[in-house]
Amino acid sequence: MGHVRDLPSSAKQLPPSSPSRNTPVLGVDIEAQYTPIYITLPQRKDVVARLQKLVQNVDCTKVILATDEDREGEAIAWHLLQILGLEHQQEKEVERV
């Protein structure tokens, strides 16, 4: 599948409510200690929506992230945890293989 999020390449990719939409530093909220503002890649929106639907299913008790063991794999797993809302939850077991 590959990467699911990235920093925007133009202001048009940012949501209208984004704090950095009108600043010269794209994808970074300079008012919030330079917090990056990631966007879901357009070619991955359908996959992310399907994953979100599956994770929200009450029968889903465990999520297994099987990414490569390199830094890119770590980044993809981290972004998926963020997007799927699994980073700080207790209801579902998350395993990385």
Backbone torsions as a table, in degrees:
resi	resn	phi	psi	omega
1	MET	NA	-47.6	178.4
2	GLY	88.4	-164.4	-176.6
3	HIS	-64.1	146.8	179.7
4	VAL	-115.2	-19.6	179.8
5	ARG	-136.6	159.6	177.1
6	ASP	-159.4	170.0	171.0
7	LEU	-73.7	146.7	-178.9
8	PRO	-68.2	149.5	177.3
9	SER	-96.6	-10.3	176.0
10	SER	-151.9	160.8	179.9
11	ALA	-64.8	-24.7	179.7
12	LYS	-63.7	-25.0	-178.9
13	GLN	-80.6	-15.2	-178.7
14	LEU	-80.2	146.2	174.8
15	PRO	-65.0	151.8	-178.4
16	PRO	-56.9	-29.1	-178.6
17	SER	-84.4	-0.4	-176.4
18	SER	-65.1	131.3	179.6
19	PRO	-65.5	-22.3	-177.4
20	SER	-97.6	8.0	-177.6
21	ARG	-60.1	-34.6	-176.8
22	ASN	-109.2	21.2	178.5
23	THR	-113.7	157.1	-179.6
24	PRO	-71.6	-12.6	-179.0
25	VAL	-99.1	97.1	-176.8
26	LEU	-71.7	137.5	173.6
27	GLY	75.3	12.2	179.0
28	VAL	-134.6	125.6	177.1
29	ASP	-87.0	98.1	-175.9
30	ILE	-70.6	-18.9	177.8
31	GLU	-79.9	-17.3	-178.7
32	ALA	-115.2	53.0	176.6
33	GLN	55.8	41.4	176.0
34	TYR	58.6	42.4	177.9
35	THR	-71.3	128.9	178.2
36	PRO	-68.7	144.2	176.3
37	ILE	-112.7	105.5	-178.2
38	TYR	-90.0	149.9	173.6
39	ILE	-119.7	149.3	173.7
40	THR	-74.7	131.7	179.9
41	LEU	-62.1	134.6	-177.2
42	PRO	-54.0	-37.8	-178.4
43	GLN	-74.8	-5.7	-179.6
44	ARG	-112.4	-1.7	-175.7
45	LYS	-59.2	-41.4	180.0
46	ASP	-65.1	-42.9	179.8
47	VAL	-64.1	-44.0	179.7
48	VAL	-63.3	-41.7	178.8
49	ALA	-61.9	-41.3	178.2
50	ARG	-65.0	-42.4	178.4
51	LEU	-63.7	-42.0	178.7
52	GLN	-60.9	-42.1	179.1
53	LYS	-63.5	-42.8	179.5
54	LEU	-65.0	-41.7	-178.1
55	VAL	-68.9	-33.3	-179.5
56	GLN	-75.3	-13.3	178.5
57	ASN	-60.7	133.8	-177.6
58	VAL	-65.0	-22.9	179.0
59	ASP	-78.2	-12.4	-179.4
60	CYS	-80.8	112.8	-180.0
61	THR	-113.5	-13.1	-177.1
62	LYS	-143.7	137.3	177.1
63	VAL	-120.0	127.5	179.3
64	ILE	-111.8	121.4	176.7
65	LEU	-102.4	112.7	-177.1
66	ALA	-112.5	82.9	179.2
67	THR	-109.4	168.7	175.7
68	ASP	-60.2	156.5	-177.1
69	GLU	-82.8	-0.6	-179.1
70	ASP	-83.8	-177.2	-178.0
71	ARG	-62.5	-36.0	178.5
72	GLU	-65.7	-40.7	176.7
73	GLY	-61.8	-41.4	176.3
74	GLU	-60.8	-43.1	-179.5
75	ALA	-64.7	-43.2	179.5
76	ILE	-62.1	-44.6	179.0
77	ALA	-62.5	-43.0	179.6
78	TRP	-62.3	-45.1	179.1
79	HIS	-63.6	-39.4	177.5
80	LEU	-64.5	-41.0	175.7
81	LEU	-57.9	-43.0	179.5
82	GLN	-64.9	-52.0	-176.7
83	ILE	-62.0	-40.2	-176.0
84	LEU	-85.1	-1.7	178.1
85	GLY	68.7	32.8	-175.8
86	LEU	-103.1	-2.6	-171.6
87	GLU	-65.8	-41.4	-175.4
88	HIS	-124.7	31.1	-178.9
89	GLN	-104.0	162.3	-177.5
90	GLN	-116.2	-12.6	-172.3
91	GLU	-71.8	-36.3	-175.0
92	LYS	-114.7	138.5	175.5
93	GLU	-79.0	134.6	178.1
94	VAL	-118.0	127.2	-179.8
95	GLU	-126.0	138.0	177.3
96	ARG	-112.2	121.9	-179.9
97	VAL	-117.3	NA	NA
